[in-house]
Amino acid sequence: MTQRWKPSVTVAGIIEKEGRYLLVEEHTPKGLMFNNPAGHLDPGESPVQACVREVLEETAFAFTPTALVGIYLSRFSKPATPEDPEEDITYLRFAFTGVLGAHDPNRALDTGIVRTLWMSLDEMKASQARHRSRLLIKCAEDHARGIRFPLDTIYTDATVFTPGAGA
């Protein structure tokens, strides 16, 4: 039997204020890179809930998604390490925009996150060699173009929140 292909589902906050976008600088195998506040969908949560959690963990800001900017598919080749072989990963990203809330200056940022920063589209374009994902600029450009979809575009069935309910 062949193994079923499964993309890694991720979420990202596309957060703009006065023409600048909230980004994180983080440690990666390729060195310090920039990214949108983003991360993986965890079991038992909706994409919206995952985005709220990831933005808080990576930036220490509360975030309330108000619209879906887009759904993106990308592929990445993770280099081999002494512990793990090379891995071909496909990411399915749900990017959300919304309202940035209060900042908790006492909250530690997620492991690997060095700092948050704000960049304009021009600054992002000038720093593409340091982008963790090609989707960083694509999501920001789509946001700047005004692309928005209602949050109810994404339906999460109640079985997601109740282990064993869908069995």
Contacts in CASP RR format, 6 or more apart in sequence:
PFRMAT RR
TARGET T0000
AUTHOR 0000-0000-0000
METHOD contacts of the structure
MODEL  1
MTQRWKPSVTVAGIIEKEGRYLLVEEHTPKGLMFNNPAGHLDPGESPVQA
CVREVLEETAFAFTPTALVGIYLSRFSKPATPEDPEEDITYLRFAFTGVL
GAHDPNRALDTGIVRTLWMSLDEMKASQARHRSRLLIKCAEDHARGIRFP
LDTIYTDATVFTPGAGA
5 90 0 8 1.000
7 73 0 8 1.000
7 90 0 8 1.000
7 91 0 8 1.000
7 92 0 8 1.000
8 40 0 8 1.000
8 89 0 8 1.000
8 90 0 8 1.000
8 91 0 8 1.000
8 92 0 8 1.000
9 40 0 8 1.000
9 41 0 8 1.000
9 47 0 8 1.000
9 91 0 8 1.000
9 92 0 8 1.000
9 93 0 8 1.000
9 94 0 8 1.000
10 38 0 8 1.000
10 39 0 8 1.000
10 40 0 8 1.000
10 41 0 8 1.000
10 91 0 8 1.000
10 92 0 8 1.000
10 93 0 8 1.000
10 94 0 8 1.000
11 38 0 8 1.000
11 39 0 8 1.000
11 40 0 8 1.000
11 41 0 8 1.000
11 47 0 8 1.000
11 50 0 8 1.000
11 51 0 8 1.000
11 54 0 8 1.000
11 93 0 8 1.000
11 94 0 8 1.000
11 95 0 8 1.000
11 96 0 8 1.000
12 36 0 8 1.000
12 37 0 8 1.000
12 38 0 8 1.000
12 39 0 8 1.000
12 51 0 8 1.000
12 54 0 8 1.000
12 93 0 8 1.000
12 94 0 8 1.000
12 95 0 8 1.000
12 96 0 8 1.000
12 135 0 8 1.000
12 139 0 8 1.000
13 22 0 8 1.000
13 36 0 8 1.000
13 37 0 8 1.000
13 38 0 8 1.000
13 51 0 8 1.000
13 54 0 8 1.000
13 55 0 8 1.000
13 63 0 8 1.000
13 65 0 8 1.000
13 95 0 8 1.000
13 96 0 8 1.000
13 97 0 8 1.000
13 98 0 8 1.000
14 21 0 8 1.000
14 36 0 8 1.000
14 69 0 8 1.000
14 95 0 8 1.000
14 96 0 8 1.000
14 97 0 8 1.000
14 139 0 8 1.000
14 140 0 8 1.000
14 142 0 8 1.000
14 143 0 8 1.000
15 21 0 8 1.000
15 22 0 8 1.000
15 37 0 8 1.000
15 55 0 8 1.000
15 61 0 8 1.000
15 63 0 8 1.000
15 97 0 8 1.000
15 98 0 8 1.000
15 100 0 8 1.000
16 22 0 8 1.000
16 97 0 8 1.000
16 140 0 8 1.000
16 143 0 8 1.000
16 144 0 8 1.000
17 100 0 8 1.000
17 118 0 8 1.000
19 120 0 8 1.000
19 121 0 8 1.000
20 118 0 8 1.000
20 119 0 8 1.000
20 120 0 8 1.000
21 36 0 8 1.000
21 118 0 8 1.000
21 119 0 8 1.000
21 120 0 8 1.000
21 121 0 8 1.000
21 124 0 8 1.000
21 140 0 8 1.000
21 143 0 8 1.000
22 36 0 8 1.000
22 37 0 8 1.000
22 59 0 8 1.000
22 61 0 8 1.000
22 100 0 8 1.000
22 116 0 8 1.000
22 117 0 8 1.000
22 118 0 8 1.000
23 34 0 8 1.000
23 35 0 8 1.000
23 36 0 8 1.000
23 37 0 8 1.000
23 116 0 8 1.000
23 117 0 8 1.000
23 118 0 8 1.000
23 119 0 8 1.000
23 124 0 8 1.000
23 136 0 8 1.000
24 34 0 8 1.000
24 35 0 8 1.000
24 36 0 8 1.000
24 37 0 8 1.000
24 58 0 8 1.000
24 59 0 8 1.000
24 109 0 8 1.000
24 113 0 8 1.000
24 114 0 8 1.000
24 115 0 8 1.000
24 116 0 8 1.000
24 117 0 8 1.000
25 32 0 8 1.000
25 33 0 8 1.000
25 34 0 8 1.000
25 113 0 8 1.000
25 114 0 8 1.000
25 115 0 8 1.000
25 116 0 8 1.000
25 117 0 8 1.000
26 32 0 8 1.000
26 33 0 8 1.000
26 34 0 8 1.000
26 35 0 8 1.000
26 58 0 8 1.000
26 112 0 8 1.000
26 113 0 8 1.000
26 114 0 8 1.000
26 132 0 8 1.000
27 112 0 8 1.000
27 114 0 8 1.000
28 132 0 8 1.000
29 78 0 8 1.000
29 79 0 8 1.000
29 81 0 8 1.000
32 114 0 8 1.000
32 130 0 8 1.000
33 130 0 8 1.000
33 131 0 8 1.000
33 132 0 8 1.000
34 117 0 8 1.000
34 119 0 8 1.000
34 124 0 8 1.000
34 127 0 8 1.000
34 130 0 8 1.000
34 131 0 8 1.000
34 132 0 8 1.000
34 136 0 8 1.000
35 131 0 8 1.000
35 132 0 8 1.000
35 133 0 8 1.000
35 136 0 8 1.000
36 95 0 8 1.000
36 133 0 8 1.000
36 135 0 8 1.000
36 136 0 8 1.000
36 139 0 8 1.000
36 140 0 8 1.000
37 54 0 8 1.000
37 55 0 8 1.000
37 58 0 8 1.000
37 59 0 8 1.000
37 63 0 8 1.000
37 116 0 8 1.000
38 54 0 8 1.000
38 58 0 8 1.000
38 93 0 8 1.000
38 133 0 8 1.000
39 50 0 8 1.000
39 54 0 8 1.000
39 58 0 8 1.000
40 50 0 8 1.000
41 47 0 8 1.000
41 50 0 8 1.000
41 94 0 8 1.000
42 50 0 8 1.000
42 53 0 8 1.000
44 160 0 8 1.000
44 161 0 8 1.000
44 163 0 8 1.000
45 53 0 8 1.000
45 160 0 8 1.000
45 161 0 8 1.000
46 154 0 8 1.000
46 156 0 8 1.000
46 160 0 8 1.000
47 94 0 8 1.000
47 96 0 8 1.000
47 154 0 8 1.000
47 156 0 8 1.000
48 65 0 8 1.000
48 96 0 8 1.000
48 151 0 8 1.000
48 154 0 8 1.000
48 156 0 8 1.000
51 63 0 8 1.000
51 65 0 8 1.000
51 94 0 8 1.000
51 96 0 8 1.000
52 62 0 8 1.000
52 63 0 8 1.000
52 64 0 8 1.000
52 65 0 8 1.000
55 61 0 8 1.000
55 62 0 8 1.000
55 63 0 8 1.000
56 62 0 8 1.000
56 63 0 8 1.000
56 107 0 8 1.000
57 109 0 8 1.000
57 110 0 8 1.000
58 109 0 8 1.000
58 110 0 8 1.000
58 113 0 8 1.000
58 116 0 8 1.000
59 103 0 8 1.000
59 109 0 8 1.000
59 116 0 8 1.000
60 103 0 8 1.000
60 104 0 8 1.000
60 105 0 8 1.000
60 107 0 8 1.000
60 108 0 8 1.000
60 109 0 8 1.000
60 116 0 8 1.000
61 100 0 8 1.000
61 101 0 8 1.000
61 102 0 8 1.000
61 103 0 8 1.000
61 104 0 8 1.000
61 116 0 8 1.000
62 100 0 8 1.000
62 101 0 8 1.000
62 102 0 8 1.000
62 103 0 8 1.000
62 104 0 8 1.000
63 98 0 8 1.000
63 99 0 8 1.000
63 100 0 8 1.000
63 101 0 8 1.000
64 98 0 8 1.000
64 99 0 8 1.000
64 101 0 8 1.000
65 96 0 8 1.000
65 97 0 8 1.000
65 98 0 8 1.000
65 151 0 8 1.000
66 96 0 8 1.000
66 97 0 8 1.000
66 98 0 8 1.000
66 99 0 8 1.000
66 151 0 8 1.000
67 96 0 8 1.000
67 97 0 8 1.000
67 98 0 8 1.000
67 148 0 8 1.000
67 149 0 8 1.000
67 150 0 8 1.000
67 151 0 8 1.000
68 94 0 8 1.000
68 95 0 8 1.000
68 96 0 8 1.000
68 148 0 8 1.000
68 149 0 8 1.000
68 150 0 8 1.000
68 151 0 8 1.000
68 153 0 8 1.000
68 154 0 8 1.000
69 95 0 8 1.000
69 96 0 8 1.000
69 97 0 8 1.000
69 139 0 8 1.000
69 142 0 8 1.000
69 143 0 8 1.000
69 147 0 8 1.000
69 148 0 8 1.000
69 149 0 8 1.000
70 94 0 8 1.000
70 95 0 8 1.000
70 139 0 8 1.000
70 142 0 8 1.000
70 147 0 8 1.000
70 149 0 8 1.000
71 92 0 8 1.000
71 93 0 8 1.000
71 94 0 8 1.000
71 95 0 8 1.000
72 91 0 8 1.000
72 92 0 8 1.000
72 93 0 8 1.000
72 95 0 8 1.000
72 135 0 8 1.000
72 138 0 8 1.000
72 139 0 8 1.000
73 90 0 8 1.000
73 91 0 8 1.000
73 92 0 8 1.000
73 93 0 8 1.000
74 90 0 8 1.000
74 91 0 8 1.000
74 93 0 8 1.000
74 133 0 8 1.000
74 134 0 8 1.000
74 135 0 8 1.000
75 88 0 8 1.000
75 89 0 8 1.000
75 90 0 8 1.000
75 91 0 8 1.000
76 88 0 8 1.000
76 89 0 8 1.000
76 90 0 8 1.000
76 91 0 8 1.000
76 133 0 8 1.000
77 86 0 8 1.000
77 87 0 8 1.000
77 88 0 8 1.000
77 89 0 8 1.000
78 84 0 8 1.000
78 86 0 8 1.000
78 87 0 8 1.000
78 88 0 8 1.000
78 89 0 8 1.000
79 86 0 8 1.000
80 86 0 8 1.000
91 133 0 8 1.000
91 135 0 8 1.000
93 135 0 8 1.000
93 139 0 8 1.000
94 154 0 8 1.000
95 135 0 8 1.000
95 139 0 8 1.000
95 142 0 8 1.000
95 143 0 8 1.000
96 151 0 8 1.000
97 143 0 8 1.000
97 148 0 8 1.000
109 115 0 8 1.000
109 116 0 8 1.000
119 127 0 8 1.000
121 137 0 8 1.000
121 140 0 8 1.000
121 141 0 8 1.000
121 144 0 8 1.000
124 131 0 8 1.000
124 136 0 8 1.000
124 137 0 8 1.000
124 140 0 8 1.000
125 137 0 8 1.000
128 137 0 8 1.000
131 137 0 8 1.000
158 165 0 8 1.000
159 165 0 8 1.000
159 166 0 8 1.000
END
